Amino acid sequence: MLELRHLRTLIALRDAGSLVEAAERVHLTQSALSHQLKDLEERLGSPLFLRKTRPVEFTRAGLRLLKLAEQILPQVRMAERDLARLAGNEHGRLHMAIECHSCFQWLMPTIDHFRDHWPEVEIDIPGGHHFDPLPALAREQLDLVITADPQPLNGVYYEPLFRYEGLLAVARQHPLAKRSFVEPQQLADETLITYPVEHSMLDVFTQFLEPAGVMPREIRTAELTIMMMQLVASGRGVCSLPNWAMTEYLERDYVKAVALGEEGVWSTLFAAIREDQRDAPWMVDFLRTARETSFAVLEGIKPA
């Protein structure tokens, strides 16, 4: 009567808070997810949650199954890891590069969790390298690259992790702070603060300013997110960051966030790996852990 997919669905429904977002997380249409849940409720003879509540409110039966899911699914995951070890697939190397200055917020918890379960896999984030990460991945100098800018390379596979929205951070007293979104032309007289990377790697340029033929009056760079936020809060410029990177500053009312355009600017973050490592059990588990961890610790992201 009960299947693992049912338990995973209930966990997704609890974490997402709505049928629409839960369906995205388990890669089903909302209609298919609703049908799956309705079929399970009919088999059990009891509703599992109250419809039209947000966040989802579970019934006693639903809470009981959630408790079961919390007990069973981690054990299944551990058994899968153990079976991979028994098959002799536990050894490996995971040297990675991150083309994302604000990714450590979710990547470090991912690495910590992964290391606990795969101590045999050598993990390293080489510093001070002076080469392009993606070609280095193809040359086997690296094993994984976190990037939002996939390039066609032979033997390289891009695993989508999640989608995120780029927002514009402005000072609380800035004239744009009262707007729900900005147009490219409104940044023509602004100082835009960015990380010290090529403009081709920044969504605010590639998806927002350049298509409109607009450039900001001045561009200033800063190495750290907190430095960028301090400059913005003091009225010395504006900056564009992923929505999750602004969460703590928005909660403290340190800055204001404005959408880039009426439809917003959304991008996908990928894990680039080599095709020959795509099915390695430890790599599969790392990517799964990365996705689960990102949804657990980041706000405003969506399934890719």
JOLINTA-V881485 format. One record per helix or strand of 2 or more residues. SS is the DSSP state (A for helix, B for strand). FROM is the first residue (numbers start at 1). TO is the last residue. If there is no record, write none. Layout:
# JOLINTA-V881485
ss/from/to
SS/FROM/TO
SS/FROM/TO
This chain:
# JOLINTA-V881485
ss/from/to
A/4/16
A/19/25
A/30/44
B/49/50
B/57/58
A/60/86
B/92/98
A/104/117
B/121/124
A/133/138
B/144/147
B/156/170
A/175/178
B/181/182
A/184/187
B/191/194
A/199/201
A/203/212
B/218/221
A/225/233
B/238/242
A/243/251
B/256/260
B/265/274
A/275/277
A/281/297
